[in-house]
Amino acid sequence: MEQDPGSDPSPPAMSDPDAPSSDDAEQLRAYREAARRRLRERVGAIVRTIRAPLSDVIRDHALVHLPPAASARLRLVHPSWARALASPLFASAHAAAPRRVSGLFVAAPPAAGWFLPLDAADTVPSPSLAFLPASSAPAVLSSSHGVACCFSPADDAYFVCNPATESWEAVPCPPCRITWPRPAIVVVFDASVYNFGGDFTLVCAFESAPGSGIYCFAVFTSVTGAWWVADAVAPAEGLIPESGVAAGGMAWWRTTIGTAVGYNPVTGRVQLAVCPGDSAQWEIGSAAGRLHCAVRADGDVMVFRLDGHGGWEAAATISIAEILQRPWPPYPAYELTESDDDDAEAGNRAEQERTGAIAAVAANRFRMPGDDVRLLPFQGAEVEVVLLAGGRRVVAFDAVTRRWREAVLRSEPAGTDWGAAAYAAHTNTLVPIAPVVLMEPLDDQEAAS
């Protein structure tokens, strides 16, 4: 049978089921084009960063790490620097940047409270907070990321302020009047870059009944503008008002029975932690956003951090001799003997200087008076132990870099016992203070006032 010459002798073509369709091919081309576009953008960003002027690099990446006093002076460098430093986003980033403690607010009645800087360049314009409308120097109750809560006993008035920028807001009194001279109030501040408005929270611990040892918690937020009493209660016999710190979004206090009690104003959760050592010689603080405690153990300071299960884990162990860096109190390390022979005298002196230096280090380690050293509150991005030694000497020691900073308390008024003073650790930032619109208390809270 003859085949039609016009017909195709090959069998009909079959479609490949695995071959990409026109829609799939178009989608693949779109993916490849998007990947090339992202690559071009990244390369362009790298090129722009490399070619950026040094002044722009410093403005965008270095200014946020400077103390507020230095940042204020740099506003005059260039108008773009002034605009950047005046931005609320920059102030929020400045508070969120990791930094170490700037100093301590000290209150030792009858002396007026004041700020003791650990760095001369990282101080505040008014150490006594004279910009606040108070008839007497207010006491700083607590501080978090540059936001301080202050109390004026003479006026029975409360303020939340930024001592570095001298901005402040008045807040109403807690619903329950405090029965002790110093209220147990902790300011909790979210230092994330999203809190560019400067919203804050105050947590006040108060005893449900005098002598009961059971504590309740009153909460105030700048958003609501009113206090309310939480439902949570906690056993906190002997709560120490001046020990309050903020860590991990919670307010914490020490007690005289060797426990730490914390309250979370967001979740309403109460947490208790037991001192991991001698509760007569311990202090709590904040480091890297977590609660830490420092405990005296013979000639060392042991630092622990609170884990996620309510227990403590060791963070650092530092010798007190290493923190203080020198014999305290000072005393002669060695005595030189007399000799008629000048050469022999020089040789004896060199040998005795060598052995005398060793003896001085040993004396510093083993003869240091233990009662002269007191642990003070601390806060910062890293663990930094703060000690009061010799009655007036304040030393901060970084457990990571092994570097120390030192400041000396005032000598007046004469006879002031700085070992019995109240201290509040403070870190200077440019964070703004959110305006407070006062609201009327809730009906079920009026009975508590």
Secondary structure, 3 states (H helix, E strand, C coil): CCCCCCCCCCCCCCCCCCCCCHHHHHHHHHHHHHHHHHHHHHHHHHHHHHHCCHHHHHHHHCHHHCCHHHHHHHHHCCHHHHHHHCCHHHHHHHHHCCCECCEEEEECCCCCCEEEECCCCCCCCCCCCCCCCCCCCCEEEEEECCEEEEEECCCCEEEEEECCCCEEEEECCCCCCCCCCCCEEEEEECCCCCCCCCCEEEEEEEECCCCCCEEEEEEEECCCCCEEEEEEEEECCCECHHHCEEECCEEEEEECCCEEEEECCCCCCEEEEECCCCHHHEEEEEECCEEEEEEEECCEEEEEEECCCCCEEEEEEEEHHHHHCCCCCCCCCCCCCCCCCHHHHHHHHHHHHHHHHHHHHHHHHHCCCHHHEEEECCEECCCEEEEEECCCEEEEEECCCCCEEEEECCCCCCCCCHHHCEEEEECCCCCCCCCCCCCCCCHHHHHHC
